[in-house]
Amino acid sequence: MKITNRILLLFIALAVAAGIGANADEALKREMRAAWIATVYRIDWPTSVNNPSAQKNELNAYLDNLQAQNINAIFLQVRTMCDAFYQSSYEPWSSYLTGTRGKDPGYDPLQYAVEQCHARGIQCHAWVNPYRWSTGTNWNTPQDQALINAGMLLSYTSGSTTTTILNPGLPATRERIVNVIREIITKYDVDGVVFDDYFYPSGIPANSSAADYNLWNDSGVDMTFADWRRNNVNMMVRDVYNMIQDVKPEVRFGISPAGVAGTAATSAGLHDVTPCPTGSDWQYNGIFSDPLAWLEQGTIDYISPQLYWKTNHSTNPFGPLTKWWSYIANHYGRHHYASHSISFLAEGSNNTTSSWAEIAQQISYSRQYTENDAPGAVLYSAKNINGNNGGVGGLGNYLFNNMFQHPALIPAVTWKTAPGYDAPANLEMNGNTLEWAQREGTLVKYSVYAVPSDITVEQAMSTAFDGIKSDYLIAITYKPQYTLPSAYRGDYWYAVCNIDGYGNESEPAILGDTPGPSTEISYSIEKVWELPNLGFFSSTGDVRQGFGMNGKFYINDKSTSTIYEVGRTGLTGVALEGGANCGLSRDEAGNLVVSDAHFPNAWTGNPVIKVVNPATEEMNTYTLPASVIGFGRSDNIGFARGNMLEDGELYVVGATSGTNISRIAISGGELDTDNTYLANCDGVTTSNTTVLNYYNDLNGEPAVLYVTRNSPPVKMTFDGEGFVGSSFSLPNKGACNGAFPFVWDGKELVVYPTLDNYRDGFAVAEMNAAEPLVSVPQAATANANDFTNNWLNAEVENQRNVIIYQYYPGGHITVWRLTKHGGPRGDVNDDGTVDISDATTLINYLLNGDATGINMEGANCDLTGGVDISDATTLINYLLNGTWPNE
């Protein structure tokens, strides 16, 4: 080794010793999935009074269903009207337990709920109404009489209804609420406390007729009456939050306000944020609630706005609202968990698959729009998830099958100082039970993983998730043991992590035989997302072609001459001008390339090529001279080289002429007529072809086109005036419509349908190979006469991954990720060798967190799982000494 390299390695080693943090991203491994369990008026629970056994059984039924469906939290109402579902030093037992306010129910419901939740790995958040005392009843328990005698109540009558609350303007009220919450979090291991949206009574006057007018008038504050009321609420929220931080900061504090806040007409300007884009902020002057103030002051941990509208609501559509709240929460460094109304399912004949899909769409929007990897959904209310206690069922299983297929951790609180736990100690198997040393701490939990024995530690870890992939998460437990279900006994290795009270996972402790990293190259494919049966096309024949790029799919709707952009949650709202039979492709810059004439219409006259930037909708239109059109129709257009909005070239192949290809050149954003011409095909018949071209960049390399619908398929190289062709083969396939050639990992590859009649099976193979790298079997069938093809295309993500986009009949979009595995230990930059450049690449990753071009399997040099400082040290020692540890 050269001396300069040794010096550089020693320099890198010093950087490692100085301490470099690794990067970890979170995705859907973390999501709040909660159910509101309302006890006021016994809406959800309990349905019976004076029957502890029945009440416990009812609650257990709720929790069993929620656990089975990977719902990880409940918001249990424990204080409805200054009463208690727990043993309180301040307030009487709730009448909803026994029928009589103040009567002991014979057990402690909150204590029981916490125990049962934690036994199932479910968080229990105590739902508290902070102010409400009565909606008409004059309570007469000793505790209530003390409130009356102290003058702490404020009443407002509207029609025949009188609402009485603790007077928010009194310091004694704030003290009372703080004491109530202190007792709850001190006596019970609740994971959180959440307030709902009842503050001042709705409709209470804001003039001299109000019962609290004199209190404001005598206060001497330099505030309007309305601002004084809002400040009273803000001070109460602040005092509760500060107390929690002093007593048990691991307990999360959230509020669920009305769904619209911060409009231009109310408080957006006051807080200097983008206004809420839709709806009316009635709460600001109606109940004197300003949620943005709590977020701006940092006095809550999460916001769960009541977004109780459907995605197609005329004035308050769910999507834009959850997007705005996600922005607001991230702006202030907190979490947003949308609350959803599912009560409409119980109305009429609404409990249908389409209604369940509406809720799933709402959840998808929150996932799509989260800005801090902390999505969440809180369902109101629990009885209509699984049909408990007079509700309707079906939604829970639908969400389990479509949205909550894997367990999820609650998003971690990142704005508080975490204790930094090590991996669990003494992990062992006792029979079928995993056991480990208990970790001391507040609200400590444990995550349990079961990984198939043929998956290496490196393959199980992911930078897309935090630590081990969520695919292998099987349980969260509050006890230092877990009995494995029968499905996870046998060919697995296991991992357990400590989870601190803020939700942060430790490094895993691993038990079992884990396969070492393989130097043999292999490939796998997994589904990233899918949208089955898109509903916005009247028939499958309306779609002539689809094309995917940049995580989106673009579909031409023949009936409306519109190109729709589709993401993982459905239509994104972007609609581009297309044509009745347009063809779709892209250029190297990520612009969409559109032809206005496509199968079955002929290219005649002066056809048009449009180039659109989907992000900005910038568009150039190029009208082609008739001289370049030497064929009747085109079944596809090719990839374009360069940036077709500025400088690039495109090739269009005729499907009926058999000999000609149009070369279309763009220079300076204009059609370059000198280099736009008809090129001949030497010895290649292109009739009835699907043609796409592979490119590297505009560096003088000749264009290469692949005619995949020929039998056998043909690769054509442009020689400056025409194309010279040579045939190639694909495993178990001749001509194929809808195929897509691409270059990756030094190989010329094709993703192609494996079955005729437009079915959905496909494979990825190297040209002239005997076997495919990967294949996906057929899962659906379609009418052989349906003109909608199984459209496939590929987008190279990095040296280890390719994204594959698929559209097939029935309006079904699926996105896949093809992954390369294996290679030499220490080959961080994935170039096939291990040298000083790998050490540099690894250090840059540890410094900057950018995993682009990183072979994470090769980077796990110490074979412990994950990539951190010790891997850099191990790699440097190998480069200095020529040996790996444990070899």
N, C-alpha and C positions, 0 to 999 in steps of 0.2 A: 504493500500500500504506500502511495506517495506520502511524504511527510506533511504536505499541505492538507491532505485529506484527514490525517490524524489530528492536526491542529484544529481543523474545522469540527471534527467530531468531539474533541474535548471542549470546544466552545459551546457546542450544542448541549453537551452534558451539563455544563454550568448553567445553561438556561433551564434545563430540566430541574436541576437541584434548586433553582430559585423558586420553583413552584408555578406550574402552569395548570390551569383548570381545564377540564374537558367540557365539551359542549353536549347538552342533552336537550332534545326537543320532545314535546309532548303532543300527542294527537288524540285519537278517540280512545286511548287507554284511560283517559280521565274525562268523566262527564257526571254532573249531578243528575240523577234520575230519581225523582221524589214523587210522593203522593201526599196531598193534603188529606188528613183525616179530621173531619169537622165533628166536634162534639156538641156545639151549640144546637139546641132544638133536636139533639140526637140525629143529626143529618146522616152521619156515617156510622157513628159508634158512640155509646152502646145503644142497641135497640130495646133492651129491657132494663128495668130498674130493680134494685134490691136483689140482684142475683149475680154475685161475684163469679161463680163458676161459668155461667152463660156469657158474661161479659169477657172473661178471659178467653173462652173458646172462640168468640167472635173475633177478638183481636188476633188470636193465633191464626185464624183462617185468613185474615188479611195478610199477615206477615208471611205465611207459607206461600201464598200465591205470588206476592211481590218478590220474595227471594227466588222462586223458581223462574221468574221472568227477568232476572238481573236488574231489578229496581233496587237502588242502594241506599235510599233514605226515606223516612217519613217525616212530615211536619204535623205533629200531633197536638191538637188544641187542648191546652191544659188550664187555660184561664179565659173564660168566655165573657163573664160579666162581674169582674172583681170577685170571682169564686175560684175554686181550686179542684183539680183532679189529682191532688197530692196532699200530703200532710203539711198544712201551711200554718205558720205562726201569725199570719196577718189576716187571712181571709177564710170564709166558711167553705165547707165542702160544697161542690156543685150540686144543684138540684137535678142535673141530668144523670147523675149516678143513682140516686135513690128516690127521686120524686120530691124530696124535701131539702131545701137549702139548709146547709149546716149539719145534715145527718151523716154520720160516719158510714162509709160503704162497706166496711169490714176488711178492706185491704187498701194498699196504696197503688192506684192505677198507674201513675207515672213510673214508680219503681218497677212495677211488673213490666211495663212497656219497654223500659230501657233494657232490662234483663233479657227479654225475649228478642228485641231488635238485635242486640249485640250477640246473642247466641246464633243469630243467622247472618252476622256480618253486615247488618243494616244500621245506618246512622239514625239516631233519634233526635230531632230538633224540636224543642218545646215551643209551640205556637201560642203566643200570648197576645191578647187584646189589651193594650196598655191602659185605655181610658174608660171603656164602656162599663157602666154599672147596671143600667136597666133600660129596657125598651117599653116600659109601661108598668111593670110590677114594682111595688114599694116593698123592698126586702126589709125584714125586721129582725135579722139575727143580731147578736151583740156587736159583731164586727161592723155590720151595716149601720147600726144605730150610732156607733162611734164616728163613722164618716159623716153622718147627717149632723150630729152634734158639733162636729169640728168645722162645719160649713165648707166642706171640701167638694161639694157636688155642684154641677152646673147643668141646668135643664133647658130644653128647647122643645116646644110643642108645635107640631105641624099637623093640622087636621085633628084626628082623634088619637094620634100617636105622640107620646112624650118620650124623648130620648134623654137619659141622664148619664153624665160622664163625670169622672174626676176632673175638676177644674184645672186645665193645663196652665193657667196663669198663676197658680199658687206654688211657691217653693215646696210646700208640704207634699204636693202631688208628685213632684219629681222625686222627692226623697222616698215616698211610698213605693213608687214604681221601681226605683233602684233597689230598695230593700227586698221587694218581691223577687226580682231577678237574681239578686245575690243569693237568696235562700235557695232558689232552684238550682243554680249552678254549683252551689256548695254542697247541698245534700244529695244531688243526683248527678250521675255521669252522663248528662245530656251532651250531645255533640255540638249542638247549636241552639240559639234562641232566635225566633223570628216573629216580628210584628206584622199584622195585616194592615189594611188601609183605613181603619176606623180611627180618626183623629177628632177634630171638632165635628159636631153633627152637621150633616149636609143640609144646607138651607138656613142655618143659623144667621140671623141678621148681623150686619156689620155696621150698625149705627147705634144711636143712643137708646134704642129699645132693647138692645141685647143685655142679657143678665150680667155679662162680664164687662160692660162698657165702663162703669165707674172704676172697676179694678184697673183697667188700662189708663183711664183718665187721671187717676190718682198716682199712677206709677212713676210719673215724671220722666219717662223714657222719651228719647227723641226719635220716635217711630210712629208710623201710621197705625191705626187700629189693626189693620190686616197684617202689616209687617210684625207687629207685636205678637199676634197670635202665632204666626209662622215661627217666630223666634222662640216662643214657648215650647213648641214641638221640637225645634232644633236643639234647644238646651236639654230637654228630656232625653233625646236620642244620644246627645254627647255624654251626658252623665252616665247613662247605662253603659255605653261603650267603654268609657274610661274606667268604670268599676270593673267590668269584665277583664280589661287588660291588667288591672291590679290583682284580681283574685284568681282568674283562670283564663289566661289569654288564648289558650288552645280552643276555647269555645267560640264558635263562629256566631257573629251577630248579623242578622239580615232583616230587611224590611220588604214587604210585598205591597207596593203602592198601587194606585190606579195606573192603567196602562199608558196614558199619555201625559207627558210632562215636558217642561222646557220648550214650549213653543215660542215663536217670535213675539207673540202677544203677551207672554208672561215672563219667564225667567231666563230665556236663552241669552239675552244680552247681558243680564246681571252676572251670569256665570261665564260669559265669553266662550260659548260653545256653539256649534252648528245647531240650529233649531230643529226640534222634532219635525219630521217632514209631513206628518199627516195627523188628523184628529184634533180634538179640542181638549185643552188642559183645564178641565173644570175643577180639578182638585186644588189648584193654586189659590183660588179665592172662594172655593166651595167648602172645602174642609181644612183649608189653610195648611196644605201639605206641599213642601218643596223638596222632592227627592234629590235634586241636584245639589242642594245645600249639604245634605248628609254625605254625599259622595265627595264633594269638594273639600269638606272639612275632615274627611277621612274617619267618620264616626260610624261606619258600617263596614262589614266585610263583603257582603253581597247584596245585590238588588234583585228582586224577583217580581218585576212588574206584571200586573194582571193583564196579559195580552189576550183578552177573551173574545177575539174576533177571528174569523176564518181568513184564509189567504186571499179570497176574492171579495172581501168586504168592500163596499163602495167608498167608505170614508176612512176606515181604520184597518187596512189590510195588514195581516200579520207580518209578512216579509219585511217591508220597509221599517216597521216598528222594531222588530227584533234586531235588525241591522243597526238602527240608530242607538238602541240601548247597548248593543255590543260595543259600539264606538264610545259611548259615554262611559261605560264601566272601565274600559281599557284606558281611556283618557285620564281617569282618576286613579288608575292602578287597583281596581277592584274587579269582582266577578259579577257577571250577569247570567242569571238562570231564569229563563222565561217561565211564567205561570200560564198554563193552558186551561181553558174551559172545556171540559168533556161532558158537561151536563146536558148539552143538546142531544147526546146519544140516546137519552131516555125519553126524548120527546117524539111522539108519533112513531114513524117507521124509520127513524134516523140511524138506528144501530146496524149499519151495513158496512161492507168492506170499503166502499168509497168514503164513508165517513171516517173510518179508521185510517185510511190512506191520507185524509186531510190532516189528521194529527201527526202522522209520520212526516208529511211534507213540512209542517210547521217545525218539527224537531230538526229536520234536515236544514231548514233555513238558519236556525240558530247555530248548527254546526258549521255551516258554510260561512256565516258572518262573524263568528267569534274572532276577536283580534288578539287573544292571549291564550289560546288553546285551553279555554275553560268554559265549554258549552254546558248548558243545563236545561232540563225540562222538569217542571213541577205540575202535576196533573190534579186539577180540581174537578170533582173530588173522588176519593178512593172507591166509593161503592160502584162507580160506573166503569171501573177498570176490569173487574172480574165478576161483577154481578153479586157482590156481597150485599147483604142486608137490604134487599129490595131494589138494588140497582140493576143495570144491564151489564152483560159480560161480552167478551170477545176481543176487546181492545188490547188487553194485556198480552194474550197469546199472539195477536197480530204484531205488536211491537217487538215481542221476543223473537219472532221469526224474521222480521224485516229490519229492525233498528237496534235491538238490544241483544244480539246473538251471543255476545261475550260479556262477562262481568266487566265492570269499570270501576276504577278508583275515583273518589271525589277529587276534583281539582285542588292542587296544593295551594295553601296560603304562602305566598312568596314575599310578602311585605313585613313579615315578622321574623325574628331571629330564631332559627331552627337549632335544635340541640345537636344535630349531626351524628346520628346513631351509626355504629358499625353494623356489619352483618350479624344475624342471630348466631349465637354460640351453641355448640353441642347439638346440632341437628342430627337426628337419628330416626330410624324406623322401628316402632314397637308393634309387631303384628302388621296391621294395615293402617296404623296411626303414625303420622309424622309428629315428632315431639322436638322441642328446642327450649333453650333457656329463656325464661320470662325477662322481658325488658322493663326496667323500672321507668316510670314516667306517667304523664297525664294523658289519658285517652289514647294509649298506645294500641296499635292494631298490627296485624301481620297479613301480608299478601302471600298466597300460595300458588305455585306454578307447577304444572305437569307437562313435560316436554317429551315428545316421542324420542325413543333411544337412538334413532338414526339422524337426529338433528343435533348439530354441534352447538356448543355454547355460542360461538360466533354467529351462527345462523339464527339462533333464538334471540339474540340481542338486536336492537335496531335504533338508529338515530332518529327514526320517525316517531318512536315512542320513548318513554323514559325508562331505560333499562330493558327488561325482557318484554318481548312483544305481548300485546294483550291477547293474542290468539291462544296463549298458553296459560292465562290467568284463570284459575278454577275457583278461587275462594278468597274472601277477606274474613279474618277471624279475630276476635278480641282475646282469645285464649292462646297460650303457647303450645297448641296441639291442633291437629286436624286429621280426622279419619277419612281416608280416601274412598270416594265412591268406587264401586266395582269397575266402572268404565275406565278408571285411571290407575288400575293396578296392573303390573306386568311390565310391558316394554316401554317404560318411561324413566327419565331421571327427573329429580324434583329440586325446586328452589324455593326458598322462603326469604322474605325481606321484612325487616322492621319498618313500621310506618309510624312516624311521630304524630303528635296531636295536631300538627298543622297539615298533615297529609303527605309529607316528604318520605319517599322510599329510601331505604339504605341499599348498599350493595347486597347481592344475594348470597345466602349460604346455599351450597349445592350438595345434593346427596344422590348417589347413583353413578353408574358408569356412563360418562359423557364421551362421545366420540371425539377424538382429536381432530384438528383441522386437516383437511385432505389436500394434498398437492394435485390430485386428479381433478381436472376441470369437469364440472357438471352444470346443468341448467335446470331451472324450475320455473313454473308459471303460476301466478295466483291472481285471483279476481280482486281488483281495486274497488270498483263500484259498478252498479248496474241500475238501469231504469227499465223495468219491463213494461211493455204495453203502454207506450206513450199515448195519451188520450187526445192530442191536439191534431191528429190527422184523421180525416174521415174514413180513409181506407189505406191499406198498405201500398196500393198502387199510386198513391199521391206522392210517394217518395221515389225519386229517380236515383239519387246518389247521396252518400254521406261521407264526411271526412273529419278526422279528428286531429287536433293539435293543441298544444299549450293547456292540456287538461280539459278542453272543451270539445264538443262534437257539433259539427255544422251539417244541417240537413236542408235540402231544397224541397219545399212544398210545392208540387206541381200545380195544385189547384189555386194557390194564391200568388204564385211567382215570388215567393219570399224565402229567404234563407234564415232559418232559426238557429240560434246558438243555444246549446243544451249543456248544462253542467251536471254534477252529481246529484243535485236536488231537483232537476227539471229545467224548464225554460228560464233563462237568466234575464229575460226582458230585452235582450239585444235582437233586433230583427233587421236584416239587411236586404236591400233590393236584389232580387235574383232574376230568374226567367222561368218560363213555363217548363222548359226542359234543359236547364243549365247544367254544365259539368262543373265539378269542384276540385280544386287542388290547392297547393300552397307554394310559397317561395321560401328561400333560405332565411329571409328576414321575419318570417312568421305572418306574412300577409296572406289573405285568402284570395285565390285566383279563380275567377268565374267566367265561363264561356256562356254566351247567350243562346247558342244553338247546340242541341245535344240530342241523343237518341230519343225518339225515332225520327226527328226532323233533320232535313238536309241542311248543310252549310251552303247557303246561296247568297248572292249579292255581296254585301259588305258586312260580315259578321263582326261582333264586338267582343272584346276581352275586357273584363273589369277586374281591377285589383283593389282590395279593400283591407284596411287595417282594422281588425275587429275591435280593438281597444279604443281607437279614436274615431272610427268610421270615416277616416280620410279615404278618398276613393279617386282613382284615375280610370278613365275609360279610353280604350284604344280601339279605333275602328280599322279593321284590316282591309287591305286592298283585295279585290277579287282575284288577283293574280296568284295569291298564295293559297287559294282554296282549290285543290285539285281532286276533291273527293266528295262523296255524297253526304255521309254522316260521320260523326265521331262518337264512339261509345265511351271515351274517356279522354281527359287531357292529362298531360304529364306534370311532374314536379317542375317548378321554375327555378332557375339558378339566379342567385343574387337577390336584389331588392327590386321587384317589378314596379314599385312606385318611382324608382329612380333609374337604376341600371340593372338589366337582367336579360334572360332569354328563356323562352318557353317553346316546347315542342308539342304539336298536336298531330295525332296519327289518325288517318282515315280508316273507317271500318268497312268501306265498300270498294275503294279504288284498288287496293292491293299493292300499290307501288310507291305512294308518295307520303311524305311527312312535311308538315309546315313548320318552318323555323321562324319564330317571332322574336325580334330583338327590340329591347327598350334601352334608350340612352338619354340621360338627363330628363327623365319623366316623359319622354316623347317616343313615338314609334320610330325606330331606326329603319327606314325603308331600304337603305342600302344593304342591310344585313337581314332583312326579312324576305324569305323566299321559300320556294317549294324545293325540297330535297328528295332525291330518289333513294330507293332501297335496293341495294345490290343483291339480287337473288333471294329476297325475302318477300313472301306474300303476307301482307298485313290485314287481309280481309277478316272482318269479324274479330277484331283484336281488342284487348284491353291493354293499354300501354302506359307505363309509368317510367320515369327516368331517375336514375341515381346520380348524385353529384357529390363532389367534395366542396369546391368553392371556385370562384372565378379566377383561377390561376393558370389558365391556359390548358387545363385538362380537357380532353374531348368529352362531349356529352355521351352518355351511355344510356340506351333505352332497352327495356325488357318487354318483349311481346309475349305475354303470359297466356294468352288465349289460343295461340298457335299450338299445334300438336306435332312435334315437340315444341316447348317454349323456345324463344330465340332471344339472345343477347345481341344488340346492335351497337356498334361503335361509330361515331360520326368522324369522318375523315376530312371535313372541311367543306365538302360539297354533297356528299351522300353518306349512306350508312352501309356498313359491311356487317353481315350477320353470322352468328354461329349458334347452334342449338345447344340446349342444356336440358337436364332432366330433374325431376322432383320425385321424392320417394312416394311410390304408389299413386302417382297422379300424372296425368298428361296435361292437356289444355285445361285451364281453370279461369273462370270469370271471377273478378273481385279480388285478385291477388295483389300483393304489394311487395316489390323487391326493396331491399335496403342493405346498407353495409354497416357492420358492427363487429367489434372484437376481431378485426382483421379478416372477416368472412363476408362473402356475398351471400345474403340470405333472402328468403322469400317467405312471407306469411301468406298462406293460401287456404281456401276452403278445401276440406278433404272429401266432401260429398257433393254430388250434383243436386239439382232441384232446390237450390237456394237454402239448404239447411245450415245449421249453425256450427257444426264441427270444423275445426281448423288445425293447422300445424305450422310450425316454423322449422325450416330446413335450409341447410347449405346447398347451394347449387351442385348438382351431380352427386349428392350424398346418397348413401343407401338407406339411411334411417333419419327421421327428423330429430332435431334437438329436443323439441317438446311437442306434444299434441294435446288438444282438448277435444274430448269425444262429443258426438252429437247429443244435444239435450232437448231439442225441439224439432218440430216438423213444420213444413209450410207447403202451400199449394205450388206445385211445380210450374204452373202457368203464371205465377205472380212475378211481375217484372222487377220487383224489388230484390236486389241481390244481397248476398252475404258480403257486405262491403267491409274490407279490412285495410287498415294502414298502420304503419309503425312510426314511432318517434323516439330516437335515441335520447335517453335521459342522461346517461353517463357511461363510463366504461363497464359498469356492472349491471345496468338496468336499461331496458327498453319498454316503453309504453306502447301497448297495442290497442287500437280502437276498433270496435266491431259494431256494425249495424246489420240486423237481419230482419226478415219479414215479421210483421206484427208490431212494428214500432218498438223494437227492443234494442237498447244500447248497452253494451258491456265494455268496460275498460279493464285491461289486464296489465300486469307487470311481469316481464320476462327478466329473470335474474341469473347471473353467472356466479357459480360457487367454485371454491378451491383456488389453487395456485400456491406458489412458494410462500412459506412462512416469512414474514418480513417484507413481502412485496407490496408496500403501501401504495405506490403509484400505479400498480397493476401493469407494469411493462414487461413482466416475465422474469426479471432479474432482481437481486437484492444488492443494493449498493448505497452510496452516500446520499443519492437523490431521494431514496426512501426515507432516510432520517430527516432530511430537510422537509419533505412533504408532511411527515408525521408531526414535526414540531410546529409547522405552520397551521396544521389542523388544530392542535391543542391550543395554540395561541388565539386563533381567529374563529374556530368553530365551523369553518366552511368545509363540508364533507364532499364537495364536488371533486370527482376523480379519485376519491379515496376507496381503496379496497379494504373494507372494515375487517374482513376475515384475516387478510394478511397483516393488518395493523395490530391484531391481538397477539403481540409477540410473546407475552408472558403466559398465554393460554389460560387466563383466569376469567375471561369473559369481560366484555366492555373494552373500551380503549381509553387509557389514561397515562399518567406520567410514568408508571412502571413499565409500560410497553416501550416508551421511548428509551428508557434506561436499558432495557433488555436488548433492544435493537442496536443501540450504540455499543454495548458490550460485545455483541455478536460481530459487528463490523470491526471492532478493535482486536478481538481475540479469535474469531472464526468458529466459535462453538455456541450452540444454543443450550440453555439450561434444560434439564430433564431429557436430554438426548444422549 
